[in-house]
Amino acid sequence: MIEEIRQKYPLAYNAIKVATEANGFTMPSEVLTCSLLKTLVATKPGSKMLELGTGTGLSTTWILDGMDEKSTLISIDNDETLLNIAKENLGVDKRLKLICTDGGEWIKQNAGQKFSFIFADTWPGKYLLLDEVLDMVEKGGIYIIDDMLPQQNWPTGHAEKATQLIAYLDSREDIILTKMGWATGIVIITKK
């Protein structure tokens, strides 16, 4: 099977991609990852979704594209400049709530919430406050992270952090996980 996308891209994707490139943002989610997000979200109709690390909204477009009309998405980023690109292109979608705040603070303030789907694409919820975010995943819910294979933009010492994260996830008894050496390296977790 060839790893390429042969499906319709979300409507706002190209406009956001152009704005992302013009902004110089170099850490958007890969299209293969985004396509997987869309497919996984579609398995959770009428659900609450959470994205930690909106960036410019490229992955957000795919998540929205997979959601039904009864689902909602909260997407959080602490960079207002990047978030404004998402707001300009996606802000009219009533299913979406974009929040500009520190992800760690938001996680602490919303610890009691439950979500059917969480995409953690930033440090809070992935390398920081992981237990708190995994507690937010409802039974049967999906938690997904990407960029688990070595990346050119990783700072010194980051490979060890990724290895430690995987080892910790492997040690948990309350989840089922799959590690995929595909795209940028995906880990998909389902809560028991």
C-alpha positions in Angstrom: 0.0 0.0 0.0 1.3 3.4 -0.9 1.3 6.0 1.9 -0.5 8.9 0.3 -3.7 10.6 0.8 -6.3 9.9 -1.9 -9.2 11.6 -0.4 -10.8 15.0 -0.3 -8.9 17.5 1.9 -11.0 19.6 4.3 -12.3 22.8 2.8 -10.2 25.2 5.0 -7.0 23.1 4.8 -5.3 24.9 1.8 -6.0 28.4 3.2 -4.6 27.4 6.6 -1.6 25.7 4.9 -0.7 28.9 3.0 -1.1 31.0 6.1 1.0 28.5 8.1 3.8 28.7 5.6 3.6 32.5 5.4 3.9 32.6 9.2 6.9 30.4 9.2 5.4 27.8 11.5 7.4 24.6 10.9 5.7 22.1 13.3 2.3 21.3 11.8 0.9 17.8 11.9 1.7 15.6 8.9 -1.2 14.9 6.5 -1.0 11.2 7.1 -1.5 11.8 10.8 -4.4 14.2 10.1 -6.1 11.6 7.9 -5.9 9.1 10.7 -7.3 11.7 13.2 -10.3 12.2 10.9 -11.0 8.5 10.7 -10.7 7.9 14.5 -12.9 10.9 15.3 -15.6 9.5 13.0 -15.8 6.4 15.3 -17.1 8.7 18.1 -20.4 10.3 17.0 -22.1 12.7 19.3 -18.9 13.1 21.4 -16.7 15.6 23.1 -13.2 15.9 21.5 -10.1 17.7 22.8 -7.0 18.9 20.9 -4.1 20.0 22.9 -1.9 22.1 20.6 -4.0 23.7 17.9 -1.0 25.4 16.2 -2.5 27.0 13.1 -5.4 24.6 12.9 -4.2 22.2 10.2 -5.0 19.1 12.2 -8.1 20.8 13.6 -9.6 20.9 10.0 -9.3 17.2 9.7 -10.7 16.5 13.2 -13.7 18.7 12.3 -14.1 17.0 8.9 -14.5 13.6 10.7 -16.9 14.8 13.4 -20.6 14.6 13.1 -22.9 17.6 13.7 -23.6 16.6 17.3 -19.9 16.4 18.3 -17.9 19.2 19.8 -14.2 20.0 19.8 -12.2 22.1 22.3 -8.8 23.1 20.8 -6.2 24.8 22.9 -3.0 26.6 22.1 -0.9 29.3 24.0 0.3 31.1 20.8 -2.3 33.7 19.9 -0.7 34.4 16.5 -1.0 30.8 15.5 -4.4 30.4 17.0 -5.6 33.5 15.0 -5.0 31.6 11.8 -7.3 28.8 13.0 -9.9 31.4 14.2 -9.9 33.2 10.8 -10.4 29.9 8.9 -12.5 27.8 11.3 -14.1 30.2 13.7 -17.5 30.0 12.1 -17.8 26.2 12.9 -20.2 26.1 15.9 -18.9 22.7 17.0 -15.4 24.3 17.7 -14.2 26.2 20.7 -10.7 27.6 20.3 -9.0 28.7 23.5 -5.8 30.7 23.9 -4.3 29.7 27.2 -1.5 27.7 28.8 -2.4 24.0 28.2 -1.1 22.9 31.6 -3.3 25.4 33.4 -6.3 24.5 31.3 -5.8 20.8 32.1 -5.6 21.5 35.9 -8.7 23.7 35.8 -10.7 21.1 33.8 -9.6 17.9 35.4 -13.1 16.6 35.9 -14.1 16.7 32.2 -14.3 13.5 30.1 -13.6 13.2 26.4 -14.2 10.5 23.8 -11.1 11.6 21.8 -8.0 13.5 22.8 -5.2 14.5 20.4 -2.2 15.6 22.5 0.1 17.5 20.2 2.0 19.6 22.7 4.0 19.1 25.9 1.0 19.5 28.3 -0.9 16.3 28.0 1.9 14.4 26.4 5.1 15.0 28.3 3.6 17.0 31.1 0.4 16.3 33.1 0.0 13.0 31.2 -1.8 11.2 34.0 -4.2 14.0 34.3 -5.0 14.0 30.6 -5.3 10.2 30.5 -7.8 10.5 33.4 -9.9 12.8 31.0 -10.3 9.9 28.5 -13.6 8.2 29.0 -13.8 4.4 29.0 -13.5 3.3 25.4 -12.2 6.7 24.4 -9.1 7.4 22.3 -5.9 9.2 23.1 -3.5 9.8 20.3 0.0 11.3 20.1 2.3 11.8 17.1 6.0 12.7 16.5 7.2 9.7 18.4 9.8 8.7 15.8 13.0 10.9 15.8 12.4 14.3 14.2 15.0 16.7 12.8 13.7 19.5 15.0 14.1 17.6 18.3 16.4 19.3 20.7 19.2 17.4 22.4 17.8 14.9 24.9 14.3 14.7 23.4 14.8 11.2 22.1 15.3 10.0 25.7 12.0 11.8 26.8 10.1 10.0 24.0 11.6 6.6 25.0 10.7 7.3 28.6 7.1 8.3 27.6 6.6 5.0 25.7 8.1 3.0 28.5 5.7 4.6 31.0 2.7 4.1 28.7 3.7 0.4 28.3 3.6 0.0 32.1 0.0 1.2 32.6 -2.6 -1.5 33.1 -5.6 0.7 32.4 -5.0 1.3 28.7 -4.6 -0.7 25.5 -2.0 0.9 23.1 -0.7 0.5 19.6 2.7 2.0 18.6 2.9 2.7 14.9 6.2 3.3 13.1 4.2 5.2 10.4 4.0 8.9 9.5 5.9 10.7 12.3 5.4 7.8 14.8 1.9 7.4 16.2 0.7 6.0 19.5 -3.0 5.3 19.8 -4.5 4.4 23.2 -7.9 3.2 24.2 -9.0 3.5 27.8 -10.1 0.2 29.4 
